[in-house]
Amino acid sequence: MESLATITRVISEHHETRIHLRLAGDSISDEEAVSALREARADWIPGRQGAAVDRQQKLQQTLCYVEEGLKNHFALEETVLPLFMDKMLLRAMLLDHRRIADNLASARSTVANMELDGLDRERLLVKEAYIRQLVDQLSHLIEDHATREDIVLDMMGRAVQDTQASGR
């Protein structure tokens, strides 16, 4: 019964939708990460009025929030899922987690080191478009991972239920 509860917990983290962002340090689901990134992405429409430096700081905060939240979410998965997954499937999941973590760290560094203050309109537009593309790529990477993981977790949950029902 505990196996099913654990799988159900991980699946529910993937499917929960929260209206308000939680404090940094909490575990966030993949969907929450994508939602936070999409919200931040909306600020990066090239040519949008507003201080680019303020938007840059807000994006940095979002990236830190997403990075820390996913780190905690991945730690949960990496603690409980090895009990249920075969070695190759687990390795694939860990590779996804590492790729996402590496891309988040790279994006955070890129945004933090990007100089936006004092740029002329044309250069600012180019930088804004690049930031938007960076956030889009990160969102897609996390979404694709969540989709693959949800399929595997759903299959594992059904297998556990069948095992429990048949008593094997």
C-alpha contacts under 8 A as a table, 3 or more apart, distances in Angstrom:
res1	aa1	res2	aa2	distance
1	M	4	L	5.41
1	M	5	A	6.40
1	M	164	Q	7.61
2	E	5	A	4.97
2	E	6	T	6.12
3	S	6	T	5.22
3	S	7	I	6.30
3	S	160	V	7.07
4	L	7	I	5.15
4	L	8	T	5.93
4	L	157	G	5.99
4	L	160	V	6.18
4	L	161	Q	7.08
5	A	8	T	4.98
5	A	9	R	6.04
6	T	9	R	5.07
6	T	10	V	6.43
6	T	80	V	7.22
7	I	10	V	5.27
7	I	11	I	6.20
7	I	81	L	7.87
7	I	153	L	6.48
7	I	156	M	7.55
7	I	157	G	6.18
8	T	11	I	5.06
8	T	12	S	6.00
8	T	157	G	7.26
9	R	12	S	5.11
9	R	13	E	6.31
10	V	13	E	5.17
10	V	14	H	6.59
10	V	77	E	7.01
11	I	14	H	5.12
11	I	15	H	6.49
11	I	150	D	6.55
11	I	153	L	6.73
11	I	154	D	7.68
12	S	15	H	5.03
12	S	16	E	5.88
13	E	16	E	5.54
13	E	28	I	7.07
13	E	29	S	4.85
13	E	30	D	7.72
14	H	29	S	4.80
14	H	30	D	5.65
14	H	31	E	5.91
14	H	32	E	7.97
14	H	146	A	6.98
14	H	150	D	7.47
15	H	29	S	7.38
15	H	31	E	6.73
16	E	29	S	7.22
16	E	31	E	7.51
16	E	32	E	7.62
17	T	31	E	7.29
17	T	32	E	6.54
18	R	21	L	6.87
18	R	32	E	7.21
21	L	36	A	7.75
22	R	26	D	6.82
23	L	26	D	6.25
23	L	65	Y	7.70
24	A	64	C	7.69
24	A	65	Y	5.01
24	A	66	V	7.99
24	A	68	E	6.43
24	A	69	G	6.48
25	G	65	Y	7.41
25	G	68	E	5.63
25	G	69	G	5.71
25	G	72	N	7.27
26	D	68	E	7.49
26	D	69	G	5.33
26	D	72	N	6.77
27	S	68	E	7.64
27	S	69	G	4.40
27	S	70	L	6.16
27	S	71	K	7.41
27	S	72	N	4.78
27	S	73	H	4.72
28	I	32	E	5.93
28	I	33	A	6.65
28	I	66	V	7.51
28	I	69	G	4.74
28	I	70	L	5.69
28	I	72	N	7.42
28	I	73	H	5.88
29	S	32	E	5.13
29	S	33	A	6.38
29	S	69	G	7.77
29	S	70	L	6.87
29	S	73	H	6.53
30	D	33	A	5.09
30	D	34	V	6.35
30	D	70	L	7.10
30	D	142	I	6.21
30	D	143	E	6.86
30	D	146	A	5.90
31	E	34	V	5.08
31	E	35	S	6.06
31	E	142	I	7.96
31	E	143	E	7.00
31	E	146	A	7.45
32	E	35	S	4.94
32	E	36	A	6.07
33	A	36	A	5.18
33	A	37	L	6.19
33	A	66	V	5.40
33	A	69	G	7.86
33	A	70	L	7.30
33	A	139	S	7.74
33	A	142	I	7.62
34	V	37	L	5.05
34	V	38	R	6.04
34	V	139	S	5.10
34	V	140	H	7.96
34	V	142	I	6.68
34	V	143	E	6.77
35	S	38	R	5.09
35	S	39	E	6.14
36	A	39	E	5.12
36	A	40	A	6.25
36	A	62	T	6.74
36	A	66	V	7.31
37	L	40	A	5.03
37	L	41	R	5.93
37	L	62	T	7.03
37	L	63	L	7.55
37	L	66	V	7.89
37	L	135	V	6.41
37	L	136	D	7.99
37	L	139	S	6.43
38	R	41	R	4.79
38	R	42	A	6.35
38	R	135	V	7.60
38	R	136	D	7.70
38	R	139	S	7.29
39	E	42	A	5.40
39	E	43	D	7.42
40	A	43	D	5.63
40	A	44	W	7.34
40	A	58	K	7.53
40	A	59	L	5.87
40	A	62	T	6.97
41	R	44	W	5.26
41	R	45	I	7.54
41	R	132	R	5.84
41	R	135	V	6.30
41	R	136	D	7.51
42	A	45	I	6.31
43	D	48	R	7.68
43	D	55	R	6.64
44	W	48	R	7.22
44	W	55	R	7.68
44	W	128	E	5.82
44	W	129	A	7.22
44	W	131	I	7.02
44	W	132	R	5.62
45	I	48	R	5.55
45	I	128	E	6.95
45	I	129	A	7.17
45	I	132	R	7.19
46	P	124	L	7.96
46	P	125	L	5.12
46	P	126	V	7.64
46	P	128	E	5.26
46	P	129	A	5.64
47	G	121	R	7.81
47	G	124	L	7.93
47	G	125	L	5.88
47	G	128	E	7.86
50	G	54	D	7.95
50	G	55	R	7.85
51	A	54	D	5.37
51	A	55	R	6.51
52	A	55	R	5.06
52	A	56	Q	5.99
52	A	116	L	6.48
52	A	117	D	7.27
53	V	56	Q	4.88
53	V	57	Q	6.26
53	V	116	L	6.27
53	V	117	D	6.34
54	D	57	Q	5.17
54	D	58	K	6.28
55	R	58	K	5.02
55	R	59	L	6.11
56	Q	59	L	5.10
56	Q	60	Q	6.18
56	Q	111	V	6.84
56	Q	112	A	7.67
57	Q	60	Q	5.00
57	Q	61	Q	6.31
57	Q	112	A	7.98
58	K	61	Q	5.14
58	K	62	T	6.28
59	L	62	T	4.95
59	L	63	L	6.08
59	L	111	V	7.76
60	Q	63	L	5.11
60	Q	64	C	6.19
60	Q	108	R	6.22
60	Q	111	V	6.65
60	Q	112	A	6.64
61	Q	64	C	5.13
61	Q	65	Y	6.10
62	T	65	Y	4.97
62	T	66	V	6.06
63	L	66	V	5.08
63	L	67	E	5.89
63	L	104	L	6.99
63	L	107	A	7.77
63	L	108	R	6.00
64	C	67	E	5.03
64	C	68	E	6.02
64	C	108	R	7.24
65	Y	68	E	5.37
65	Y	69	G	5.94
66	V	69	G	5.12
66	V	70	L	5.90
67	E	70	L	5.40
67	E	71	K	6.03
67	E	101	A	6.96
67	E	104	L	6.25
67	E	105	A	7.54
68	E	71	K	5.04
68	E	72	N	6.39
69	G	72	N	5.28
69	G	73	H	6.24
70	L	73	H	4.77
70	L	74	F	5.79
71	K	74	F	5.18
71	K	75	A	6.12
71	K	101	A	7.55
72	N	75	A	5.01
72	N	76	L	6.43
73	H	76	L	5.23
73	H	77	E	6.44
74	F	77	E	4.99
74	F	78	E	5.90
74	F	97	H	6.85
75	A	78	E	5.02
75	A	79	T	6.05
76	L	79	T	5.18
76	L	80	V	6.30
77	E	80	V	5.44
77	E	81	L	5.40
78	E	81	L	5.78
78	E	82	P	6.52
78	E	94	L	7.63
79	T	82	P	6.61
80	V	83	L	5.84
80	V	84	F	7.71
81	L	84	F	5.36
81	L	85	M	6.03
81	L	90	L	7.68
82	P	85	M	5.20
82	P	86	D	7.34
82	P	87	K	7.86
82	P	90	L	6.51
84	F	156	M	7.75
85	M	89	L	6.23
85	M	90	L	5.80
86	D	89	L	5.56
86	D	90	L	6.12
87	K	90	L	5.11
87	K	91	R	6.02
88	M	91	R	4.97
88	M	92	A	6.23
89	L	92	A	5.11
89	L	93	M	6.32
90	L	93	M	5.08
90	L	94	L	6.16
91	R	94	L	5.05
91	R	95	L	6.12
92	A	95	L	5.07
92	A	96	D	6.33
93	M	96	D	5.10
93	M	97	H	6.26
93	M	149	E	7.69
94	L	97	H	4.95
94	L	98	R	6.11
95	L	98	R	5.11
95	L	99	R	6.08
96	D	99	R	5.08
96	D	100	I	6.14
96	D	145	H	6.69
97	H	100	I	5.22
97	H	101	A	6.10
98	R	101	A	5.04
98	R	102	D	5.96
99	R	102	D	5.12
99	R	103	N	6.09
100	I	103	N	5.11
100	I	104	L	6.05
100	I	138	L	7.59
100	I	141	L	6.89
100	I	142	I	6.76
101	A	104	L	5.10
101	A	105	A	6.14
102	D	105	A	5.16
102	D	106	S	6.10
103	N	106	S	5.01
103	N	107	A	6.00
103	N	138	L	6.94
104	L	107	A	5.08
104	L	108	R	6.02
104	L	138	L	7.18
105	A	108	R	5.11
105	A	109	S	6.14
106	S	109	S	5.12
106	S	110	T	6.03
107	A	110	T	5.01
107	A	111	V	6.06
107	A	134	L	6.89
107	A	135	V	7.87
108	R	111	V	5.29
108	R	112	A	6.04
109	S	112	A	5.07
109	S	113	N	6.04
110	T	113	N	5.31
110	T	114	M	6.01
111	V	114	M	5.24
111	V	131	I	7.41
116	L	119	L	5.87
116	L	124	L	6.62
116	L	127	K	7.66
119	L	122	E	7.98
119	L	123	R	5.97
119	L	124	L	5.62
120	D	123	R	5.57
120	D	124	L	6.09
121	R	124	L	5.09
121	R	125	L	6.10
122	E	125	L	5.17
122	E	126	V	6.45
123	R	126	V	5.12
123	R	127	K	6.29
124	L	127	K	5.11
124	L	128	E	6.02
125	L	128	E	5.07
125	L	129	A	6.09
126	V	129	A	5.19
126	V	130	Y	6.22
127	K	130	Y	5.02
127	K	131	I	6.21
128	E	131	I	5.11
128	E	132	R	6.20
129	A	132	R	5.09
129	A	133	Q	6.18
130	Y	133	Q	5.06
130	Y	134	L	6.12
131	I	134	L	4.97
131	I	135	V	6.26
132	R	135	V	5.23
132	R	136	D	6.15
133	Q	136	D	4.99
133	Q	137	Q	6.16
134	L	137	Q	5.28
134	L	138	L	6.30
135	V	138	L	5.09
135	V	139	S	6.11
136	D	139	S	5.10
136	D	140	H	6.22
137	Q	140	H	5.19
137	Q	141	L	6.14
138	L	141	L	5.09
138	L	142	I	6.32
139	S	142	I	5.29
139	S	143	E	6.06
140	H	143	E	4.98
140	H	144	D	5.94
141	L	144	D	5.34
141	L	145	H	6.29
142	I	145	H	5.12
142	I	146	A	6.15
143	E	146	A	5.09
143	E	147	T	6.19
144	D	147	T	5.18
144	D	148	R	6.35
145	H	148	R	5.25
145	H	149	E	6.09
146	A	149	E	5.05
146	A	150	D	5.91
147	T	150	D	5.18
147	T	151	I	6.40
148	R	151	I	5.35
148	R	152	V	6.48
149	E	152	V	5.15
149	E	153	L	6.00
150	D	153	L	5.06
150	D	154	D	5.92
151	I	154	D	5.21
151	I	155	M	6.26
152	V	155	M	5.16
152	V	156	M	6.15
153	L	156	M	4.94
153	L	157	G	6.00
154	D	157	G	5.06
154	D	158	R	6.28
155	M	158	R	5.19
155	M	159	A	6.25
156	M	159	A	5.04
156	M	160	V	6.20
157	G	160	V	5.14
157	G	161	Q	6.19
158	R	161	Q	5.06
158	R	162	D	6.12
159	A	162	D	5.08
159	A	163	T	6.09
160	V	163	T	5.04
160	V	164	Q	6.13
161	Q	164	Q	5.12
161	Q	165	A	6.04
162	D	165	A	5.03
162	D	166	S	6.01
163	T	166	S	5.29
163	T	167	G	5.82
163	T	168	R	5.21
164	Q	167	G	5.06
164	Q	168	R	6.67
